[in-house]
Amino acid sequence: MIALYQHNHQILPWSTGSAYLHFMYEVGPHKLITGVECEFPAIKAKQTVLLDTGAELSVVDNEIYQAFSYQSASLGAAVGSTTLHTRLGTFQGHLYRVEISLIADWGEPLTIEGTFLFCEHWTGPTVLGFYGCLERIRFAIDPNYEQVGSIYFAETS
């Protein structure tokens, strides 16, 4: 059964894709409480990233940062710069708009343009934060801790 909702007098499907949600997923020294599989199409890099609704910004890890540098993938002009204060410390960097795809295990993948902080000295994992990324996605989490959790997603209209 497809869940529907009404927006601006149109009936639309609630989600267009879904994927496994990875709980307590370890990436190097980091534990992702809620991990989702994503791809950065410009550099053809796939990663399990931290979905963090409490994070103000999205930030790329060092692997993605280096891949954009080494592959000479165009980031375009920076849309700003900022300082990020986290439990890992304070980090300064530039904000860029980058395509990112949520990889679907069922339905269609979702590609959006997200705003990410690129910081050479960031030591954490790639994070999908609220402003500039998650705010552009309609999503829901079905934790189902006893089996396998799922994330359902669609582009906002």
N, C-alpha and C positions, 0 to 999 in steps of 0.2 A: 504494500500500500504506500502510495506517495503522499507525504504530508504537504498540504497546501496552505498558503496564507494570502491575505488580501493586502495589497499595497497600492495606493493611488487608484482605487477602483479596478485593479487587475488581480486576477487569481494567478499566483505563481507557485512553482514548486519551492518548498522550504530549503532544500539542499540539492545541489547538483552532483555532489560527490562525497565520499566518505573514505576514511582510512583507519588503520590500526593506530591506537594511541599507545605509546610506550611509556609505562610508568617506571619511575626509579631507574631510568636507563643511564648507564655509565658511559661517559665520554672522557677518556683520559682520567684526570683527577676529579672530574665534575660529575655530579649526579643530577640528571634532568628529571624533575618531578613529573612533568608532562612533556614527553618528546613526540615530535611529529616529523615525518619524512618530507623533505623539501629538496628542490633543485634550483640552482642559479643557472638559468639557461644560457646566459652570456658566456659562461666559462664551463658549462656542462659539468657542474659539480653537484653531487647529491650528498646530503647530510641529514642526520637526525638532529633536530634543533630543539631548543627549549621554547615552548609556548608559555609565555608568562604575562598574564593579563594585568599583573601588578607592575610590570616594567614600563617606565615612561617611554622609552625608546627601544628600537631594534638596533642590534649591533652585530657585526660579522666577527667571527673568530679569526685567529691568525692565519689559518689554512685558507680561508676564503679571501682574506685581505691579500695574502701572497699570490694566490691564483689570479686575482684581478691584475696585480702588478706584473707578474711574469708573463701572462698571456696577452698583455697589452690590451685587455678588454676595455673599451671606452666606458668610463663612468660619467662622461659629460662634465658639466660644470657643477661644482659643489652648490647645494641649495642653502648652505649655512655651515656654521661650526658651533660646537658646544662642548661643555665639560660635563662628564658623567660621573656622579658620585655613587659608588657601590660598596658592598662589603669587601670587594677585592681591592678597593682604593679609588683614587680619582684619576680619570682619563680624559684627555682632550683629543678631539678629532673633528673630521669634516663629515657633513651629512650629504648623502647622495641618494638619488632615486634609482632603484635597481629592480629589475624583474625577478620575481620569485614565484615558484610554482609549488603548491601543495600537491604532493603525489597521491593519487586516488587508488585505493584498493578496490573500490566499487564506484561505478559512475565515472564522472569526468574529473580530470585534474583541474585545479584552479590556479590561473596565473594572474597576478596583480603586480602593480608597480608599488613597491614599498620604499619608505625612506629609512635608510640604515646609516648608523654611525660607523665610519671607517677610522680605526685608531690602531696605529702600528703597535702600541704597547698593551693592548687589551689581552688579558690572559684567560678570560672566561670562554664559554662556549658561544656559538651563534645563538642569539636570542630574538624571538619574535615578540616585540613589545606592542603596547597599545597605540600610541600616536604614530601615524604615518604607515601603519601596517595592519594590525588587528582591527582597527576601526574601519577598515575597508572590506572586511569579511564578515559575513553572517555565519556564525558557527555555534555548535553545541557539542558538549562532551557527554558521552555515555560511559561512565567509569567502569562499570561491570568488573569490579576488582576480582571476582572469583574466576573469571575466564579472561577474555581479552576486551579491553576498552576500545571505544571508537570515537572519532571526531567526525562530525558532519559539517559540510561547508558549502557556501555559495558566495558569489559576489554580491555586495550590497547594491540595491537599485537606487 
